[in-house]
């Protein structure tokens, strides 16, 4: 990633770092940047992935009208998920207490930042350990309505404020999700069925982008996601009411979410059901009865040669593609069987598989194609895959969990090694960005004692 950083103003002792991300669409940025990058007690960082001259020049053109803007990072390309992991890792390394993401199609109301933090405080006083907040409160993404705030099950990355712990958790477990997984996690935590309340276009068999997994990942790690009531943000690139069936909440106490009596189940399960990051990082797809490991979840040492990241929004979201013939990816099949999914637009490509010293070569018919492997004996089988340049490795599907799939908390080393983020020096006073999670229970509120 060749990122060019322009310093607009010196960083302050602000509590919050704000990532404002753009790609082209300067007309939207002209409308949304002033509110996103003008709050008090925050440092703003504009990440731009534009591929037009106008888009690349616009952040510096607008900079003098944005009092919170500190730096412009141009060349943050490769899709929105790459901007998310780059931005969060950058803010973590700089030591901010709160980390905010804002996309340029979201129009905020001034005062949005203290309002989001106030929603966190209200939920904390209500007995929750809070990891994320938003002021972009959509009615069909509310899990529970509470006095003065809402609990959410799908905030998304368009406008979100995270604690340091929550940001680390999301980077460790970063992956796409399924509609069925969202239903399963919310039912486990609340005993309610969100498929009865979510947006009309959602289905159980939908593959969804990584930011739709944020709240479910945090729930399973003991963190709540909350929102301000009423909303102080809305998307302006489309009419969400007519296209998605989503309405920004205008009321202080809307009729939305699950039955209020289920909130106590959610509150208690937020602690009792806490899982490890490695367990949350596995994506189980009931359609195939398989555990999915995405290429970016493998350790950097699994890759030999010059591999490049390829973005697939709702599946991965990162595939890996070799640059040269002979570039190799390696893993062990310790239990059961596995299937490897490879994608290419070229029907003339090939790939080679090396298993237990045996070399097999396959022709790729184009599109999405999979090849299966089973253990012939009782021990682990080392596997090597060598796709032609232009063939992307999209996923490895296992019939059983693999014992080597662990250590996701070391996300920084993994993402640097795969080129998803650049190496960043860590501020000397910045809290740890790998591990060190506080798993203690908060003080109970009076009516819970």
C-alpha positions as CSV (number, residue, x, y, z in Angstrom):
1,X,0.0,0.0,0.0
2,X,1.7,3.2,-1.2
3,X,0.1,5.8,1.1
4,X,1.1,9.5,0.9
5,X,0.5,11.3,4.2
6,X,0.1,15.1,4.2
7,X,0.2,16.9,7.6
8,X,-2.5,19.5,7.9
9,X,-2.0,20.4,11.6
10,X,-0.3,18.9,14.6
11,X,-2.1,16.2,16.6
12,X,-3.5,17.3,19.9
13,X,-4.2,15.6,23.3
14,X,-7.7,14.7,22.0
15,X,-9.6,11.7,23.4
16,X,-11.0,10.6,20.0
17,X,-9.4,9.9,16.6
18,X,-11.8,10.1,13.7
19,X,-11.2,8.3,10.4
20,X,-13.1,9.9,7.5
21,X,-12.9,7.7,4.4
22,X,-13.6,8.6,0.8
23,X,-13.2,7.4,-2.8
24,X,-14.1,10.0,-5.5
25,X,-17.7,11.3,-5.0
26,X,-16.4,14.8,-4.1
27,X,-20.0,16.2,-4.1
28,X,-20.8,14.0,-1.1
29,X,-17.6,14.8,0.7
30,X,-18.3,18.6,0.3
31,X,-21.6,18.0,2.2
32,X,-20.4,15.5,4.9
33,X,-16.8,16.4,5.7
34,X,-17.5,19.7,7.7
35,X,-19.6,17.9,10.3
36,X,-17.4,14.8,10.4
37,X,-14.2,16.8,10.9
38,X,-15.2,19.8,13.1
39,X,-16.0,18.3,16.5
40,X,-14.2,19.3,19.7
41,X,-11.8,16.9,21.5
42,X,-11.0,14.9,18.4
43,X,-8.2,14.5,15.8
44,X,-9.4,13.8,12.2
45,X,-7.6,11.7,9.6
46,X,-8.9,11.8,6.0
47,X,-8.2,8.5,4.2
48,X,-8.7,8.7,0.5
49,X,-8.6,6.0,-2.1
50,X,-9.7,8.0,-5.1
51,X,-8.6,7.1,-8.6
52,X,-9.6,10.4,-10.2
53,X,-7.5,13.6,-10.2
54,X,-10.4,15.5,-8.7
55,X,-10.9,13.0,-6.0
56,X,-7.2,12.9,-5.0
57,X,-6.9,16.7,-4.8
58,X,-10.2,17.4,-3.0
59,X,-9.1,16.5,0.6
60,X,-6.3,19.1,0.6
61,X,-8.6,21.6,-1.2
62,X,-11.1,21.3,1.6
63,X,-8.6,21.0,4.5
64,X,-8.6,24.7,5.7
65,X,-12.4,24.5,6.4
66,X,-12.1,21.5,8.7
67,X,-10.9,22.5,12.2
68,X,-10.4,18.9,13.5
69,X,-8.5,17.6,10.4
70,X,-4.9,16.7,11.2
71,X,-3.7,14.5,8.4
72,X,-4.7,13.4,4.8
73,X,-3.7,9.9,3.8
74,X,-4.0,9.5,0.0
75,X,-3.6,6.1,-1.7
76,X,-5.6,4.1,0.8
77,X,-7.0,1.9,-1.9
78,X,-8.1,-1.7,-2.3
79,X,-11.7,-1.3,-1.0
80,X,-13.5,0.0,2.1
81,X,-12.4,-3.0,4.3
82,X,-8.8,-2.2,3.7
83,X,-9.4,1.5,4.7
84,X,-11.2,0.2,7.9
85,X,-8.3,-2.0,9.1
86,X,-5.7,0.6,8.1
87,X,-7.6,3.4,9.9
88,X,-8.3,1.5,13.1
89,X,-4.7,0.2,13.3
90,X,-3.4,3.7,12.8
91,X,-5.6,5.2,15.6
92,X,-4.7,2.3,17.9
93,X,-1.0,3.0,17.4
94,X,-1.6,6.7,18.1
95,X,-3.2,5.9,21.5
96,X,-6.7,7.3,21.2
97,X,-9.3,6.3,23.8
98,X,-12.1,6.3,21.3
99,X,-11.8,5.4,17.6
100,X,-14.5,6.7,15.1
101,X,-15.1,5.7,11.5
102,X,-17.2,7.9,9.2
103,X,-17.8,7.3,5.5
104,X,-18.4,10.2,3.2
105,X,-22.0,9.2,2.3
106,X,-23.1,9.8,6.0
107,X,-24.3,13.3,7.0
108,X,-23.8,14.0,10.7
109,X,-25.5,16.6,12.9
110,X,-23.0,18.8,14.8
111,X,-22.6,17.4,18.4
112,X,-22.6,13.8,17.2
113,X,-19.4,12.8,19.0
114,X,-20.4,13.7,22.5
115,X,-23.9,12.3,21.8
116,X,-22.3,8.9,20.8
117,X,-20.1,8.9,23.9
118,X,-23.2,9.8,26.1
119,X,-25.0,6.8,24.7
120,X,-22.1,4.6,25.8
121,X,-22.3,6.2,29.3
122,X,-26.1,5.5,29.5
123,X,-25.6,1.9,28.5
124,X,-22.8,1.5,31.0
125,X,-25.1,2.8,33.7
126,X,-27.6,0.3,32.5
127,X,-25.3,-2.6,33.4
128,X,-23.6,-3.2,30.0
129,X,-20.0,-3.4,29.0
130,X,-20.0,-1.2,25.9
131,X,-17.7,-1.5,22.9
132,X,-19.3,0.5,20.2
133,X,-21.8,3.3,19.6
134,X,-23.4,5.2,16.7
135,X,-25.7,8.1,16.0
136,X,-26.8,6.6,12.7
137,X,-29.7,4.8,14.4
138,X,-31.8,2.8,11.9
139,X,-35.1,1.4,13.1
140,X,-34.7,-2.1,11.7
141,X,-31.2,-2.6,13.2
142,X,-32.2,-2.0,16.8
143,X,-32.1,-5.0,19.1
144,X,-33.6,-3.3,22.2
145,X,-34.9,0.2,23.0
146,X,-33.8,1.3,26.4
147,X,-34.4,4.6,28.3
148,X,-32.3,7.2,26.4
149,X,-30.4,4.8,24.1
150,X,-30.8,1.7,21.9
151,X,-28.9,-1.6,21.8
152,X,-28.0,-2.5,18.2
153,X,-27.3,-5.7,16.2
154,X,-26.0,-4.1,13.0
155,X,-24.4,-0.6,13.3
156,X,-22.1,-1.0,10.2
157,X,-18.9,0.9,9.5
158,X,-20.6,4.0,7.9
159,X,-20.6,5.7,11.3
160,X,-19.3,4.0,14.4
161,X,-17.3,4.9,17.6
162,X,-15.3,2.1,19.2
163,X,-13.4,1.7,22.4
164,X,-9.8,0.5,22.1
165,X,-10.7,-3.0,23.4
166,X,-13.5,-3.3,20.9
167,X,-11.4,-2.0,18.0
168,X,-8.8,-4.7,18.8
169,X,-11.5,-7.3,19.0
170,X,-12.8,-6.4,15.5
171,X,-9.4,-6.4,13.9
172,X,-8.7,-9.8,15.4
173,X,-12.0,-11.4,14.2
174,X,-12.3,-9.4,11.0
175,X,-14.3,-11.4,8.4
176,X,-17.5,-11.5,6.5
177,X,-20.7,-13.1,7.9
178,X,-24.0,-14.7,6.9
179,X,-27.6,-13.8,7.6
180,X,-28.0,-17.1,9.4
181,X,-25.1,-16.3,11.7
182,X,-26.6,-12.9,12.7
183,X,-29.8,-14.7,13.6
184,X,-28.0,-17.4,15.5
185,X,-25.8,-15.1,17.6
186,X,-28.7,-12.7,18.4
187,X,-30.9,-15.7,19.4
188,X,-28.2,-17.1,21.6
189,X,-27.7,-13.7,23.3
190,X,-31.4,-12.6,23.7
191,X,-33.6,-15.6,22.9
192,X,-35.3,-13.4,20.3
193,X,-35.5,-13.7,16.5
194,X,-34.1,-10.7,14.7
195,X,-35.3,-12.1,11.3
196,X,-38.7,-10.8,12.4
197,X,-37.5,-7.2,12.8
198,X,-34.6,-6.7,10.4
199,X,-34.7,-4.9,7.0
200,X,-36.8,-6.5,4.3
201,X,-34.0,-7.4,1.9
202,X,-32.1,-9.6,4.4
203,X,-32.2,-13.4,4.2
204,X,-30.7,-16.2,6.2
205,X,-28.6,-17.3,3.2
206,X,-27.2,-13.8,2.5
207,X,-23.5,-13.4,2.6
208,X,-22.8,-10.1,4.2
209,X,-19.8,-7.7,4.5
210,X,-17.5,-7.7,7.4
211,X,-19.0,-4.6,9.1
212,X,-22.3,-6.4,9.4
213,X,-20.5,-8.9,11.7
214,X,-19.1,-6.1,14.0
215,X,-21.9,-6.2,16.5
216,X,-22.2,-10.0,16.6
217,X,-18.5,-10.4,17.0
218,X,-18.5,-7.9,19.9
219,X,-21.5,-9.6,21.5
220,X,-19.8,-12.9,21.6
221,X,-16.7,-11.2,23.2
222,X,-18.9,-9.5,25.9
223,X,-19.3,-6.1,24.4
224,X,-22.6,-4.2,23.7
225,X,-23.2,-2.0,20.6
226,X,-25.4,1.0,21.3
227,X,-26.9,4.0,19.6
228,X,-28.2,7.5,20.4
229,X,-31.9,8.2,20.4
230,X,-33.0,10.0,18.3
231,X,-30.6,9.6,15.3
232,X,-28.1,12.3,14.5
233,X,-27.0,10.9,11.1
234,X,-28.4,9.6,7.8
235,X,-27.1,8.3,4.5
236,X,-27.4,10.8,1.7
237,X,-26.2,8.7,-1.2
238,X,-29.6,7.0,-1.4
239,X,-33.1,7.0,0.2
240,X,-32.6,4.1,2.7
241,X,-36.4,4.0,3.4
242,X,-37.3,3.2,-0.2
243,X,-34.2,1.1,-1.2
244,X,-33.5,-0.8,2.1
245,X,-36.5,-0.3,4.2
246,X,-34.5,1.5,6.8
247,X,-35.5,4.7,8.6
248,X,-33.4,6.9,10.8
249,X,-35.1,7.0,14.2
250,X,-36.7,10.4,14.9
251,X,-38.3,9.5,18.2
252,X,-36.7,9.4,21.7
253,X,-38.5,6.1,22.4
254,X,-39.3,4.4,19.1
255,X,-41.4,1.2,18.7
256,X,-38.6,-1.0,17.4
257,X,-36.4,-3.9,18.4
258,X,-37.3,-7.1,20.2
259,X,-39.7,-7.6,23.1
260,X,-38.3,-5.4,25.9
261,X,-38.6,-8.3,28.5
262,X,-35.8,-10.1,26.6
263,X,-33.3,-7.5,27.5
264,X,-32.4,-9.2,30.7
265,X,-31.4,-12.3,28.8
266,X,-29.2,-10.3,26.6
267,X,-27.6,-8.4,29.6
268,X,-26.7,-11.6,31.4
269,X,-25.6,-13.5,28.4
270,X,-23.3,-10.7,27.4
271,X,-21.1,-12.0,30.2
272,X,-22.0,-15.6,30.6
273,X,-21.6,-16.4,26.9
274,X,-18.3,-14.7,26.2
275,X,-16.1,-16.7,23.8
276,X,-12.5,-16.5,22.7
277,X,-11.5,-14.5,19.7
278,X,-10.3,-17.7,17.9
279,X,-13.8,-19.2,18.3
280,X,-15.5,-16.0,17.0
281,X,-13.1,-15.8,14.1
282,X,-14.3,-19.1,12.6
283,X,-17.2,-18.6,10.2
284,X,-19.4,-21.7,10.2
285,X,-21.6,-22.0,7.1
286,X,-24.6,-24.3,7.8
287,X,-25.3,-24.5,4.0
288,X,-22.1,-26.5,3.6
289,X,-21.7,-27.8,7.1
290,X,-18.2,-26.3,7.0
291,X,-15.9,-24.1,9.1
292,X,-14.4,-21.4,6.8
293,X,-10.9,-20.0,7.1
294,X,-10.4,-17.0,4.9
295,X,-6.9,-16.4,3.4
296,X,-6.2,-13.3,5.5
297,X,-6.7,-15.3,8.6
298,X,-3.7,-17.5,7.8
299,X,-0.4,-16.6,9.4
300,X,2.0,-14.6,7.1
301,X,4.5,-17.5,7.1
302,X,1.8,-19.6,5.3
303,X,2.6,-17.7,2.1
304,X,5.8,-18.2,0.1
305,X,6.5,-15.7,-2.7
306,X,4.8,-12.4,-3.7
307,X,1.2,-12.6,-2.8
308,X,-1.3,-9.7,-3.2
309,X,-4.6,-9.0,-1.4
310,X,-7.7,-9.0,-3.6
311,X,-10.9,-7.5,-2.1
312,X,-14.2,-9.5,-2.2
313,X,-16.8,-7.5,-0.2
314,X,-19.2,-10.1,1.1
315,X,-16.9,-13.1,1.2
316,X,-13.7,-12.8,3.1
317,X,-13.5,-9.9,2.6
318,X,-9.8,-10.5,1.5
319,X,-8.7,-13.1,-1.0
320,X,-5.0,-13.7,-1.8
321,X,-3.6,-13.9,-5.3
322,X,-0.1,-14.9,-6.4
323,X,2.1,-12.6,-8.4
324,X,4.4,-15.2,-9.9
325,X,4.3,-18.9,-10.9
326,X,5.4,-21.1,-8.0
327,X,4.1,-18.7,-5.3
328,X,2.8,-21.1,-2.6
329,X,0.4,-21.1,0.3
330,X,0.7,-23.9,2.9
331,X,-1.5,-25.3,5.7
332,X,-2.1,-28.5,7.6
333,X,-5.2,-30.7,7.4
334,X,-5.2,-32.0,10.9
335,X,-8.7,-33.3,11.1
336,X,-11.5,-34.3,8.6
337,X,-11.5,-33.0,5.1
338,X,-11.2,-29.6,3.4
339,X,-12.3,-27.8,0.2
340,X,-10.4,-24.9,-1.3
341,X,-12.3,-22.3,-3.3
342,X,-10.3,-20.6,-6.1
343,X,-11.6,-17.8,-8.4
344,X,-10.5,-16.4,-11.7
345,X,-12.1,-14.8,-14.7
346,X,-9.7,-16.7,-17.1
347,X,-10.7,-20.2,-18.1
348,X,-7.1,-21.0,-19.2
349,X,-5.6,-21.0,-15.7
350,X,-4.2,-23.9,-13.8
351,X,-3.2,-24.7,-10.2
352,X,-1.0,-27.3,-8.5
353,X,-1.6,-29.1,-5.2
354,X,1.2,-30.9,-3.3
355,X,0.0,-33.4,-0.7
356,X,2.2,-35.8,1.1
357,X,4.9,-35.5,-1.6
358,X,2.4,-36.1,-4.5
359,X,2.0,-33.3,-7.1
360,X,-1.4,-33.0,-8.8
361,X,-2.2,-30.3,-11.5
362,X,-5.7,-29.1,-12.2
363,X,-7.2,-26.9,-14.9
364,X,-9.4,-24.1,-13.6
365,X,-12.6,-23.8,-15.7
366,X,-13.1,-20.1,-14.8
367,X,-15.4,-18.5,-12.2
368,X,-15.5,-20.1,-8.8
369,X,-14.1,-23.6,-8.5
370,X,-13.3,-25.8,-5.6
371,X,-11.1,-28.9,-5.0
372,X,-11.4,-31.3,-2.1
373,X,-8.9,-33.1,0.1
374,X,-9.3,-35.9,2.7
375,X,-6.7,-37.5,5.0
376,X,-5.7,-41.0,4.0
377,X,-4.3,-41.8,7.4
378,X,-4.5,-40.9,11.0
379,X,-2.0,-38.0,11.1
380,X,-1.9,-34.4,9.8
381,X,-1.4,-33.8,6.1
382,X,0.7,-30.9,5.0
383,X,-0.9,-29.3,1.9
384,X,0.6,-26.8,-0.5
385,X,-1.3,-24.9,-3.2
386,X,0.3,-23.1,-6.2
387,X,-2.2,-21.2,-8.3
388,X,-1.3,-19.5,-11.6
389,X,-1.1,-15.7,-11.4
390,X,-4.6,-14.4,-11.8
391,X,-6.2,-17.2,-9.7
392,X,-7.3,-16.0,-6.2
393,X,-7.6,-18.2,-3.2
394,X,-10.9,-17.2,-1.7
395,X,-11.4,-19.6,1.3
396,X,-10.6,-23.0,2.8
397,X,-13.6,-24.9,4.1
398,X,-13.0,-27.5,6.8
399,X,-15.3,-30.3,7.9
400,X,-13.9,-30.0,11.5
401,X,-12.2,-27.2,13.4
402,X,-8.4,-27.2,13.0
403,X,-6.2,-27.1,16.1
404,X,-3.8,-24.7,14.5
405,X,-6.4,-22.0,14.0
406,X,-5.6,-19.8,17.0
407,X,-3.7,-16.7,17.9
408,X,-6.1,-14.2,16.1
409,X,-5.4,-11.7,18.9
410,X,-2.0,-11.2,17.1
411,X,-3.8,-9.4,14.3
412,X,-1.2,-6.7,13.9
413,X,1.6,-9.1,12.9
414,X,-0.7,-11.0,10.6
415,X,-2.1,-7.9,8.8
416,X,1.3,-6.3,8.4
417,X,2.7,-9.5,7.1
418,X,0.0,-9.8,4.4
419,X,0.3,-6.1,3.5
420,X,-3.1,-5.1,4.7
421,X,-1.7,-2.4,6.9
422,X,1.7,-0.7,7.0
423,X,4.1,-1.0,9.8
424,X,3.4,1.8,12.3
425,X,5.5,2.9,15.3
426,X,3.4,2.7,18.4
427,X,3.2,5.8,20.7
428,X,5.1,5.2,23.9
429,X,2.1,5.9,26.1
430,X,-0.4,3.9,23.9
431,X,-2.1,1.0,25.7
432,X,-1.5,-2.5,24.3
433,X,-3.0,-3.2,20.9
434,X,-2.7,-7.0,21.2
435,X,-4.5,-8.8,24.0
436,X,-4.8,-7.4,27.5
437,X,-8.6,-7.4,27.5
438,X,-10.5,-6.5,30.7
439,X,-12.9,-9.4,31.2
440,X,-14.1,-8.3,34.7
441,X,-17.8,-7.6,35.3
442,X,-18.8,-4.0,35.7
443,X,-20.5,-2.8,38.9
444,X,-24.1,-3.9,38.9
445,X,-26.7,-1.2,38.8
446,X,-29.0,-0.9,41.8
447,X,-31.9,-3.0,40.6
448,X,-29.6,-5.9,39.6
449,X,-27.9,-6.3,43.0
